[in-house]
């Protein structure tokens, strides 16, 4: 996400490194790089012009802060302006107290509108808001079936009258049903078209006037760049929308849509889709997105994702196991699966400050090594998982596990040896000692391709102590999780 834009912006900071202060002369090269970065990210031209003007004005008028380098000060100014351009703050979905909240979904065909409808319903369910989905797309083949399938997957009811009914009547009856049953939020999925046409706009306008929605959300494909902003403005002018949902943001390395929509259309971005799974919908926070764009990570979103998956009692029990060296392969497997539930390894790592420099190849290698570890652990008996010492003293057991997992005995031996080292390390930490931090599952370079069990240097259930981080600087890998 935003990799190309992040790399481009970093070259702008370099223009100011080594300078004593920000001045009219030395800021021009940096501004030129920022302008080029935004244009290459397909940000709307007018947005780019206004952005550069604001940054230049604020940079030249900024007071020099003692102990802060000019490049750091410039980054802060760019960060503040990015937040400003994207809307300053998160605008949550409306909730009408004591009544059923009506949400109307709109958008072109192929933007992921129906999937986004289900994602939004699941998001609201997590907030303890009951939902009803209404299927009014009678034109696209299997659109109703798709929503029914998604509704069943997330355990949310779907109202439909078949493909022969009038979409306006379906919407009206669906909203009435939700109100009669006291459902908190009803989400109406409408038909998309391959392009904007008057027939589409007319039907959408009729549905809107009939159900009088509290929210009208436009679903746009972020991969279309600044065109997403132009589309949002067109819908806003003709229909009147209250916000946008950007889909496929995980595949957008540029960022033009996220940086253009609010300024061009006047409508805020309320949610972003960051994956194909129904769980992959996040509220849009401008300050967090600006932090990601500048390669600073997004710790708050990472913590929220972890809170959704982690049970506090389980976490405390796991911590006690780790610090008493009773942590076993079953616990480790549980931690790996927990990580998977939070999303892709690459997506998680990019949220950790300082990890934006990991290449796609490194992340793919890391994913591969995690799968190798999981395959070997799955090949163990319940007793072997519970007591790793059995494997240390039994070559025949290691050979059987290797054969079952499709790897070499040396791979299993290394997995067991590294696991034992980690347990010993954690036990010493529990006693107040902080020894050197060896790489977990991979020696000097945890991502080395020639290291069969490499790639996992994190410590399941906990993080490495801050005091020893400096010793790990030369090692390339995932750092601590």
Rosetta blueprint (number, residue, H / E / L):
1 X L
2 X L
3 X H
4 X H
5 X H
6 X H
7 X H
8 X H
9 X H
10 X H
11 X H
12 X H
13 X H
14 X H
15 X L
16 X L
17 X L
18 X L
19 X L
20 X L
21 X L
22 X L
23 X L
24 X L
25 X L
26 X L
27 X H
28 X H
29 X H
30 X H
31 X H
32 X H
33 X H
34 X H
35 X H
36 X H
37 X H
38 X H
39 X H
40 X H
41 X L
42 X L
43 X L
44 X L
45 X H
46 X H
47 X H
48 X H
49 X H
50 X H
51 X H
52 X H
53 X H
54 X H
55 X H
56 X H
57 X H
58 X H
59 X H
60 X H
61 X L
62 X L
63 X L
64 X L
65 X L
66 X L
67 X L
68 X L
69 X L
70 X H
71 X H
72 X H
73 X H
74 X H
75 X H
76 X H
77 X H
78 X H
79 X H
80 X H
81 X H
82 X H
83 X H
84 X H
85 X H
86 X H
87 X L
88 X L
89 X L
90 X L
91 X L
92 X L
93 X L
94 X L
95 X L
96 X L
97 X L
98 X L
99 X L
100 X L
101 X E
102 X E
103 X E
104 X E
105 X E
106 X E
107 X E
108 X L
109 X L
110 X L
111 X L
112 X L
113 X H
114 X H
115 X H
116 X H
117 X H
118 X H
119 X H
120 X H
121 X H
122 X H
123 X H
124 X H
125 X H
126 X H
127 X L
128 X L
129 X L
130 X L
131 X E
132 X E
133 X E
134 X E
135 X E
136 X L
137 X L
138 X L
139 X L
140 X L
141 X L
142 X L
143 X H
144 X H
145 X H
146 X H
147 X H
148 X H
149 X H
150 X H
151 X H
152 X H
153 X H
154 X H
155 X L
156 X L
157 X E
158 X E
159 X E
160 X L
161 X L
162 X L
163 X L
164 X L
165 X L
166 X L
167 X H
168 X H
169 X H
170 X H
171 X H
172 X H
173 X H
174 X H
175 X H
176 X H
177 X H
178 X H
179 X H
180 X H
181 X L
182 X L
183 X L
184 X L
185 X E
186 X E
187 X E
188 X E
189 X E
190 X L
191 X L
192 X L
193 X L
194 X L
195 X L
196 X L
197 X L
198 X H
199 X H
200 X H
201 X H
202 X H
203 X H
204 X H
205 X H
206 X H
207 X H
208 X H
209 X H
210 X H
211 X H
212 X L
213 X L
214 X L
215 X E
216 X E
217 X E
218 X E
219 X E
220 X E
221 X E
222 X H
223 X H
224 X H
225 X L
226 X H
227 X H
228 X H
229 X H
230 X H
231 X H
232 X H
233 X H
234 X H
235 X H
236 X H
237 X H
238 X H
239 X L
240 X L
241 X L
242 X L
243 X E
244 X E
245 X E
246 X E
247 X E
248 X L
249 X H
250 X H
251 X H
252 X L
253 X L
254 X L
255 X L
256 X H
257 X H
258 X H
259 X H
260 X H
261 X H
262 X H
263 X H
264 X H
265 X H
266 X L
267 X L
268 X L
269 X E
270 X E
271 X E
272 X E
273 X E
274 X L
275 X L
276 X L
277 X L
278 X L
279 X L
280 X L
281 X E
282 X E
283 X E
284 X L
285 X L
286 X H
287 X H
288 X H
289 X H
290 X H
291 X H
292 X H
293 X H
294 X L
295 X L
296 X L
297 X L
298 X L
299 X H
300 X H
301 X H
302 X H
303 X H
304 X H
305 X H
306 X H
307 X H
308 X H
309 X H
310 X L
311 X L
312 X H
313 X H
314 X H
315 X H
316 X H
317 X H
318 X H
319 X H
320 X H
321 X H
322 X H
323 X H
324 X L
325 X L
326 X L
327 X L
328 X L
329 X H
330 X H
331 X H
332 X H
333 X H
334 X H
335 X H
336 X H
337 X H
338 X H
339 X H
340 X H
341 X H
342 X L
343 X L
344 X L
345 X H
346 X H
347 X H
348 X H
349 X H
350 X L
351 X L
352 X L
353 X L
354 X L
355 X L
356 X L
357 X L
358 X L
359 X L
360 X H
361 X H
362 X H
363 X H
364 X H
365 X H
366 X H
367 X H
368 X H
369 X H
370 X H
371 X H
372 X H
373 X H
374 X H
375 X H
376 X H
377 X H
378 X H
379 X L
380 X L
381 X L
382 X H
383 X H
384 X H
385 X H
386 X H
387 X L
388 X L
389 X H
390 X H
391 X H
392 X H
393 X L
394 X L
395 X H
396 X H
397 X H
398 X H
399 X H
400 X H
401 X H
402 X H
403 X H
404 X H
405 X H
406 X L
407 X L
408 X L
409 X H
410 X H
411 X H
412 X H
413 X H
414 X H
415 X H
416 X H
417 X H
418 X H
419 X H
420 X H
421 X H
422 X H
423 X H
424 X H
425 X H
426 X H
427 X H
428 X H
429 X H
430 X H
431 X L
432 X L
433 X L
434 X L
435 X L
436 X L
437 X L
438 X L
439 X L
440 X L
441 X L
442 X L
443 X L
444 X L
445 X L
446 X L
447 X L
448 X L
449 X L
450 X L
451 X L
452 X L
453 X L
454 X L
455 X L
456 X L
457 X L
458 X L
459 X E
460 X L
461 X L
462 X E
463 X L
464 X L
465 X L
466 X H
467 X H
468 X H
469 X H
470 X H
471 X H
472 X H
473 X L
474 X L
475 X L
476 X L
477 X L
478 X L
479 X L
480 X L
481 X L
